[in-house]
């Protein structure tokens, strides 16, 4: 299973890349994907400073640990923008 990761804005500076492709043998939790990203780039993207899109849809910060990814997907990491 492939998980494509895009880093937008400052996320690309912290990760030292604009994108990455990760391979997993079986369905995986979003938290494990985030832990793998942290190990690869030596930086942990955590709420509330960062926001996630999973296949283009926003993921609520409180749900990051409970999502199971079952098929190829794309994750976008971007700075959390507050409306005002």
HELIX and SHEET records of a PDB file:
HELIX    1   1 UNK A   10  UNK A   15  1                                   6    
HELIX    2   2 UNK A   30  UNK A   41  1                                  12    
HELIX    3   3 UNK A   61  UNK A   63  5                                   3    
SHEET    1   A 5 UNK A  19  UNK A  23  0                                        
SHEET    2   A 5 UNK A   2  UNK A   7 -1                                        
SHEET    3   A 5 UNK A  73  UNK A  79  1                                        
SHEET    4   A 5 UNK A  50  UNK A  54 -1                                        
SHEET    5   A 5 UNK A  57  UNK A  59 -1                                        
SHEET    1   B 2 UNK A  28  UNK A  29  0                                        
SHEET    2   B 2 UNK A  68  UNK A  69 -1                                        
END                                                                             
